[in-house]
Each structure stands twice: as structure tokens, then as C-alpha cells.
Amino acid sequence: MNILNKSKLWTKDFILITVTTFFVFLTFYLLMTTLTMYSIEQFNASQTQAGLASSIFVIGALVARIVIGKYIEIIGRKKLLYGSLLLFLLSSIMYFAADRLTLLLIVRFMHGAAFGVASSTMATAVMSIIPKERLGEGTSYYSLSTPLATAIGPFLGIFITGHADFDMIFVACTVFSVLSIVVMLFAKVPVEPITKEQFDSMKGFKLQDFLEKKAIPMASLIFIMGIAYSGILSFINPYAIEINLTTAASFFFIIYAVFLLLSRPITGRILDSKGDNIVIYPALVLFTLGLIFLSQANAGWYMIAAGAFVALGYGTLFSCCQAIAVKNSPRHRVGLATSTYYIAMDAGSGIGPILIGIIVPLAGYRGMYMTMAVIVFLSILLYYFVHGRKTESIKQYSEAS
């Protein structure tokens, strides 16, 4: 009997942690799409200040992940998870009391920090639940909570602001935060046993205490992918206005979410059964094609095709690179590997708009997307040198299984 048939993936704990992750990310995306407008209307903030009010959440998450990675196993996953979810709820409630821009920035940073700890801890927990021989498939299913939140969160934000005041946004976030705690109460958070030697090795303040070196190869790749993808998130709307394709651009993320939902379970299974290279190389090519289609868009179908290609490219890379990073790391450092991966992703997403903002005035939006396409395509070489050439052949992989 195939070993894949012996290992159960859809356990109660796997489902509940995935649902909790969805509620946490739903809150994140709901606020990311509305806080800029809220800051401008409520506090007469400048564009720069409003942008900071939105992005300081990511900064808080990044700082928290850098600090907390080594402590996930030392403090304990359960304590960290429930503590961060409670802080996440408290932060949601505190938006009602933030009557000055300075207070709003403080709340946003605290909310981001809680998000960083909660998302890292949940990802670490779920990686321990997934059978190792189904890690690619399981990670792909778990990661679907993010694109679902990406699709629903902005829609809810636009709908609520069109029919009610901003307080309803904070009410919705509070409700989602409560639901995340309630759902999590019914899940068992797995504990990874560590020896005294392993525990002692995680004490102190060395670089290896905050980063898992075996996760760095895939983290470096997702850092570059995050920069390229941030060009889509941050600039697709003004680009669409410039080329008169706003209606088509509005369908980009819908197509992205649909293709992601359809493809991730398949790509995860292929990763488990056929190896890493057969998934990663095509994904890099598809992401490149998506960016090329964006750069050449002069009709709506270009935008639609780009959404599909980016989902099959970047969407696949996001989940599969995480599975590879975790698979290559020691079991007692899964938390640190997960944290390292998310730090790289956040850093790329945070730095990307700044770097790309320099390219746009020089090359225009079309030139910027073509530049990103070239960078992603050249990343094939990066992947080859940091991981691709070291992986087992399909035959060796199958025999080992």
C-alpha cells in the first residue's frame, strides 16, 4: 500500500488551526484595505502618514517574528498562541479608543506584532501535524486560508465602507478575533519534544537563535518573489487606471484566488511524490509569464491571463517553498524555520514597494513589470545554486518513499 494512504491529513486539529488562521488573516486584509482611507478621513493624515498607518502593521509583524522565532519552543506553542490571539483581540478593540493618529500607529504596531506571533505559531503547529511524507500537500491546503482571506477581506472592506461607518470595520475585526479564539479552544496545539541539549542550544543571543540556516535558501528565494509580487499589490490599480483596464484589473485577484484554490492541492501532491524541482522550476517560469503579460497588457484578457499565471507561479512558490524550508530543517527548529521563512516574505513585501517606487518614474509601469519579470526569471539560477542542484532525483526520491 502507498504510504500516502496510511497518513491522515484532515485531522480535527489541522482543520481548526487552518480556520483560525483564516480569521486572523481576514482581519489583516480587511484592515489593510481600509486603514489608509480611515487615516485620511479621520485624522486628515497625509498620504505618507496614511501609508505608514497601513504598513506599520507589517513592521510590527516583522519585528515580532524576528524576536519570537527562537522562543516558540522555549516558551511553548500553546502559551504563545493563546497569548498572541488575546493580544490580537485587545488590539482590535483598541481601535475604538484610538482618537489620535499617534495612538492609531501604536495600536497598529501592537496589532501587527500579535499577528506576527500568532501566524508564526499556528504555522509551526500545523507543520508538526502534517505527516512528513505529505508535507507539500498539507502545506498547500493550509496555505489556502491566505488567498481566501485575500479575496474576502478587501471585498468586505469595500462593502462595509460603502454601507456603514468605519466603526463597523472595527466591529467586524473584533468579531473575527473572538471567533479565532473560540475555534482555537477546540484544537490541541501539538508540542514538539526537545532534549536538554537542544533546549540549551537555543539559549543565548547568537544569529542562529533567530534564523534557521537550513531554511535560508528557500527564504532567500521567497524574499525576491515577495518583492516582485509587491509590485502587483501596490501598483496594479494606478497601472490599470493609466491603461484604462480598471474593470479587468478588478477581476485579477478573483482569477488569482480561483486558480490558487484549484492548483495548490495538486502542486502539493506533486511536490511530495515527484520532488521539489519539478514544481519550483515551472512555477518560476509561470510567475515570469504573469509579469510579462502584465507589462504588455492592452486588453482585458491580458489581465485575466496574468492573474492565472501569477497564481500558478507565485501562489505555488509561496506554499511549496515553505514546505521545502520546513522539510530541510531539524524537527525541534521547525518554529525557527517557519519564522525565518515569514521574515523573508515580510521583508520582501515591505521593501518591494520602496524599491519598485524608484523604478516606476524611470521606466514606467510597463517597464517596471518587465524588470520584475527578468528578476524572477533570473531567480531560476538562484534556486538552482541554493537548492535545485542538491535535491534528489525523482527516482531516488520515489525509492526512498
LINMO-V414602 format. One record per residue. N is the residue number from 0. RES is the residue in one small letter. PHI is phi in whole degrees, -180 to 180 (* if undefined). PSI is psi in whole degrees, 0 to 359 (* if undefined). OMEGA is omega in radians with two decimals (999 if undefined). Layout:
BEGIN
N|RES|PHI|PSI|OMEGA  N|RES|PHI|PSI|OMEGA
END
This chain:
BEGIN
0|m|*|140|3.13  1|n|-64|137|-3.10  2|i|-63|335|3.14  3|l|-65|334|-3.14  4|n|-80|347|-3.08  5|k|-90|342|-3.03  6|s|-106|121|-3.12  7|k|-83|129|-3.14  8|l|-99|313|-3.03  9|w|-84|68|3.06  10|t|-84|165|3.12  11|k|-59|316|-3.09  12|d|-67|321|3.11  13|f|-60|315|-3.13  14|i|-65|314|-3.08  15|l|-67|320|3.12  16|i|-68|323|3.09  17|t|-64|317|3.11  18|v|-64|318|3.10  19|t|-61|317|3.10  20|t|-60|320|3.12  21|f|-60|314|-3.13  22|f|-64|322|3.13  23|v|-67|314|3.13  24|f|-70|328|3.09  25|l|-62|317|3.08  26|t|-62|317|3.14  27|f|-58|308|-3.07  28|y|-73|329|3.08  29|l|-61|317|-3.13  30|l|-77|324|-3.12  31|m|-61|328|-3.09  32|t|-89|353|-3.07  33|t|-123|340|-3.02  34|l|-68|328|3.13  35|t|-63|311|3.13  36|m|-65|320|3.13  37|y|-61|317|-3.13  38|s|-64|320|-3.13  39|i|-69|314|-3.08  40|e|-75|322|-3.04  41|q|-83|324|-3.02  42|f|-123|10|-3.10  43|n|52|39|-3.11  44|a|-71|150|3.04  45|s|-73|170|3.12  46|q|-60|321|3.13  47|t|-65|315|3.14  48|q|-65|319|3.14  49|a|-65|321|3.08  50|g|-63|322|3.11  51|l|-65|320|3.14  52|a|-61|329|3.11  53|s|-81|313|-3.01  54|s|-81|342|-3.11  55|i|-66|338|3.03  56|f|-60|313|3.14  57|v|-65|323|3.10  58|i|-62|316|3.10  59|g|-61|319|3.12  60|a|-65|319|-3.12  61|l|-65|314|3.12  62|v|-61|316|-3.12  63|a|-63|319|-3.11  64|r|-68|323|3.10  65|i|-62|319|-3.07  66|v|-78|319|-2.92  67|i|-85|342|-3.05  68|g|-50|311|-3.09  69|k|-74|341|-3.05  70|y|-96|356|-3.11  71|i|-57|314|-3.13  72|e|-82|331|-3.12  73|i|-71|310|3.13  74|i|-75|321|-3.11  75|g|117|133|-3.09  76|r|-62|318|-3.06  77|k|-65|314|3.13  78|k|-62|314|-3.13  79|l|-65|319|-3.08  80|l|-67|309|-3.13  81|y|-68|323|3.10  82|g|-63|316|-3.12  83|s|-71|324|3.10  84|l|-67|324|3.06  85|l|-66|319|3.08  86|l|-66|326|3.09  87|f|-62|317|3.09  88|l|-66|314|3.14  89|l|-59|319|3.13  90|s|-64|320|3.12  91|s|-61|320|3.13  92|i|-70|326|-3.07  93|m|-69|344|3.06  94|y|-60|327|-3.14  95|f|-63|329|-3.08  96|a|-94|352|-3.10  97|a|-79|90|-3.07  98|d|-97|5|3.06  99|r|-135|155|-3.11  100|l|-61|322|3.13  101|t|-61|317|3.12  102|l|-66|322|3.12  103|l|-62|319|3.12  104|l|-63|320|3.12  105|i|-64|314|3.13  106|v|-63|318|3.14  107|r|-62|318|3.13  108|f|-65|316|3.14  109|m|-65|319|3.12  110|h|-63|318|3.11  111|g|-64|320|3.12  112|a|-63|316|3.11  113|a|-62|320|3.10  114|f|-62|316|-3.13  115|g|-61|316|-3.14  116|v|-69|313|-3.09  117|a|-63|312|-3.09  118|s|-67|322|3.11  119|s|-67|318|-3.12  120|t|-68|319|3.12  121|m|-66|319|3.12  122|a|-64|321|3.10  123|t|-63|315|-3.13  124|a|-62|315|-3.07  125|v|-70|331|3.09  126|m|-65|331|3.11  127|s|-79|336|-3.13  128|i|-80|323|-3.08  129|i|-68|129|3.06  130|p|-57|138|-3.03  131|k|-59|324|-3.12  132|e|-75|353|3.09  133|r|-122|26|-3.04  134|l|-63|318|3.13  135|g|-64|314|3.14  136|e|-64|314|-3.11  137|g|-64|317|3.12  138|t|-63|322|3.12  139|s|-63|315|3.10  140|y|-65|314|-3.14  141|y|-60|319|-3.09  142|s|-70|347|3.10  143|l|-65|339|3.11  144|s|-62|331|-3.12  145|t|-73|308|3.12  146|p|-64|329|3.06  147|l|-63|317|3.09  148|a|-67|324|3.11  149|t|-63|323|-3.12  150|a|-79|317|-3.05  151|i|-80|320|-3.08  152|g|-57|304|3.11  153|p|-60|322|3.11  154|f|-61|313|3.12  155|l|-62|319|-3.14  156|g|-60|314|3.13  157|i|-67|319|-3.12  158|f|-65|313|-3.10  159|i|-66|315|-3.13  160|t|-66|336|3.11  161|g|-83|344|-3.07  162|h|-125|353|-3.12  163|a|-154|179|3.13  164|d|-86|177|-3.05  165|f|-67|337|3.13  166|d|-59|329|3.12  167|m|-67|332|3.04  168|i|-63|314|-3.11  169|f|-71|328|3.04  170|v|-63|314|3.13  171|a|-61|317|3.13  172|c|-63|321|3.11  173|t|-65|317|3.12  174|v|-62|315|3.13  175|f|-64|324|3.13  176|s|-68|320|3.09  177|v|-64|316|3.14  178|l|-61|323|-3.14  179|s|-64|322|3.11  180|i|-71|315|-3.11  181|v|-61|313|3.14  182|v|-62|318|-3.07  183|m|-68|334|3.13  184|l|-62|336|-3.11  185|f|-93|0|-3.13  186|a|-104|149|3.04  187|k|-98|123|3.14  188|v|-86|115|-3.09  189|p|-67|145|3.10  190|v|-112|130|3.11  191|e|-92|111|-3.12  192|p|-64|135|3.11  193|i|-126|146|-3.14  194|t|-79|168|3.12  195|k|-62|323|3.13  196|e|-65|318|3.11  197|q|-66|320|3.11  198|f|-62|314|-3.14  199|d|-65|327|-3.12  200|s|-68|340|-3.13  201|m|-92|1|3.08  202|k|-84|160|3.12  203|g|95|187|-3.08  204|f|-132|64|3.06  205|k|-100|162|-3.13  206|l|-58|322|-3.12  207|q|-69|350|3.08  208|d|-77|342|-3.06  209|f|-117|345|3.11  210|l|-136|140|3.06  211|e|-95|113|-3.02  212|k|-62|329|-3.12  213|k|-75|347|3.08  214|a|-94|348|-3.05  215|i|-63|320|3.12  216|p|-54|311|-3.14  217|m|-75|331|3.08  218|a|-65|322|3.13  219|s|-65|324|3.12  220|l|-69|316|-3.10  221|i|-71|337|3.05  222|f|-62|313|3.14  223|i|-69|320|3.10  224|m|-64|324|3.11  225|g|-65|322|3.09  226|i|-62|313|-3.12  227|a|-64|317|-3.10  228|y|-69|329|3.12  229|s|-64|334|3.07  230|g|-65|331|3.08  231|i|-77|310|-3.12  232|l|-58|316|-2.99  233|s|-87|334|-2.96  234|f|-124|0|-3.10  235|i|-67|326|-3.13  236|n|-68|307|3.09  237|p|-63|328|3.09  238|y|-65|316|-3.14  239|a|-64|322|3.10  240|i|-65|319|-3.11  241|e|-63|322|-3.08  242|i|-103|10|3.08  243|n|59|44|3.09  244|l|-128|39|-3.07  245|t|-65|322|-3.14  246|t|-65|315|3.12  247|a|-64|321|-3.14  248|a|-64|329|3.14  249|s|-66|338|3.13  250|f|-91|352|-3.07  251|f|-55|308|-3.06  252|f|-75|336|3.05  253|i|-68|313|3.09  254|i|-62|319|3.11  255|y|-57|311|-3.10  256|a|-66|319|-3.12  257|v|-63|311|-3.12  258|f|-68|329|3.10  259|l|-68|316|3.12  260|l|-62|323|-3.11  261|l|-78|326|-2.97  262|s|-94|328|-2.99  263|r|-59|314|3.11  264|p|-59|324|-3.12  265|i|-70|312|-3.12  266|t|-65|326|3.10  267|g|-64|318|3.12  268|r|-66|320|3.13  269|i|-63|319|3.12  270|l|-59|317|-3.12  271|d|-70|321|-2.99  272|s|-93|330|-3.04  273|k|-113|348|3.14  274|g|107|175|-3.00  275|d|-77|314|-2.99  276|n|-61|324|-3.08  277|i|-68|344|3.09  278|v|-100|314|-2.99  279|i|-70|315|-3.12  280|y|-60|310|3.10  281|p|-62|324|-3.14  282|a|-63|320|3.10  283|l|-65|321|3.11  284|v|-66|317|-3.13  285|l|-66|321|3.09  286|f|-64|319|3.08  287|t|-59|314|3.13  288|l|-62|321|3.11  289|g|-60|317|3.13  290|l|-69|324|3.09  291|i|-64|316|3.11  292|f|-61|320|3.08  293|l|-63|317|-3.09  294|s|-66|333|-3.08  295|q|-104|8|-3.03  296|a|-60|121|3.01  297|n|-136|7|3.06  298|a|-151|160|-3.05  299|g|-59|325|-3.06  300|w|-66|336|3.05  301|y|-62|316|3.14  302|m|-64|318|-3.14  303|i|-64|313|3.13  304|a|-63|320|3.13  305|a|-61|319|3.11  306|g|-60|319|3.13  307|a|-67|313|-3.12  308|f|-65|320|-3.14  309|v|-67|323|3.09  310|a|-63|314|-3.14  311|l|-71|337|3.13  312|g|-92|283|-3.10  313|y|-63|318|-3.13  314|g|-59|320|3.09  315|t|-69|317|-3.12  316|l|-61|319|-3.08  317|f|-58|311|-3.08  318|s|-80|319|-3.07  319|c|-72|324|3.08  320|c|-65|324|3.09  321|q|-65|317|3.12  322|a|-61|318|3.13  323|i|-66|317|-3.14  324|a|-60|317|-3.14  325|v|-70|318|-3.11  326|k|-61|325|-3.09  327|n|-84|353|-3.05  328|s|-101|153|3.09  329|p|-61|146|-3.07  330|r|-59|322|-3.09  331|h|-77|356|3.10  332|r|-119|24|3.10  333|v|-62|320|3.10  334|g|-60|317|-3.14  335|l|-69|323|3.10  336|a|-65|317|3.11  337|t|-63|316|3.12  338|s|-63|317|3.12  339|t|-60|317|-3.13  340|y|-64|313|-3.11  341|y|-70|329|3.07  342|i|-61|314|3.14  343|a|-64|318|3.13  344|m|-63|313|3.13  345|d|-63|319|-3.14  346|a|-63|316|3.11  347|g|-63|316|-3.14  348|s|-67|329|-3.13  349|g|-81|319|-3.12  350|i|-78|328|-3.05  351|g|-50|305|-3.11  352|p|-59|328|3.13  353|i|-70|311|-3.14  354|l|-65|316|-3.12  355|i|-68|328|3.09  356|g|-62|338|3.08  357|i|-81|326|-3.10  358|i|-73|320|-3.03  359|v|-56|312|3.13  360|p|-63|334|-3.09  361|l|-87|322|-3.03  362|a|-119|352|-3.06  363|g|79|173|-3.12  364|y|-66|318|-3.14  365|r|-62|315|3.13  366|g|-65|325|3.12  367|m|-64|314|-3.13  368|y|-66|325|3.08  369|m|-68|322|3.08  370|t|-61|316|3.10  371|m|-63|323|3.11  372|a|-62|317|3.12  373|v|-63|318|-3.13  374|i|-63|316|3.13  375|v|-65|318|3.13  376|f|-63|319|3.12  377|l|-68|340|3.11  378|s|-67|346|3.02  379|i|-59|320|3.10  380|l|-66|318|3.11  381|l|-59|312|3.14  382|y|-60|318|-3.13  383|y|-58|314|-3.05  384|f|-77|325|-3.08  385|v|-87|339|-3.08  386|h|-151|315|-2.98  387|g|-54|316|-3.09  388|r|-73|345|-3.08  389|k|-94|348|-3.05  390|t|-75|157|3.11  391|e|-70|153|3.03  392|s|-69|162|3.13  393|i|-58|320|-3.13  394|k|-64|314|-3.13  395|q|-63|319|-3.12  396|y|-62|316|-3.12  397|s|-65|320|-3.13  398|e|-66|322|3.13  399|a|-66|328|3.14  400|s|-74|*|999
END
